Amino acid sequence: MPYTHISHVPGHSLGDYQAVADVLGPEPPAGRLALIVGEADGALHIVDVWDSKAHADFFAAERLAPAFRQAGLKPGPEESYLEFDTSVLELGATTE
């Protein structure tokens, strides 16, 4: 079942996101179905949709945490997350 992880990161910017993305490189992580990133009201917002929670957990532990360290960034004290199994997932345009 698809799994969605939403991060709300006050005090971080698109520049911070790009610094971590540069460390990760251009190859998308295994199991990620969609990525949405934006900045609003002084916070970075990231929505990841994965094939499974296991894919998300593996990426976070094995790739994302080391990339944050390498980029010299760490989560802020007000960072929050929303996670849930995804019941409906529609990507892209439909054809008739």
GIVENCOR-V489029 format. One line per field, one symbol per residue. psi: psi as a letter, one per 40 degrees, with the letter a starting at -180 (. if undefined). Layout:
# GIVENCOR-V489029
psi->???
This chain:
# GIVENCOR-V489029
psi->hihhhhhhgieiidddddddddddiehiihehdihhhihifeihhhhhhididdddddddddddddddddefiiiidehiihiihhdhhhhiiii.
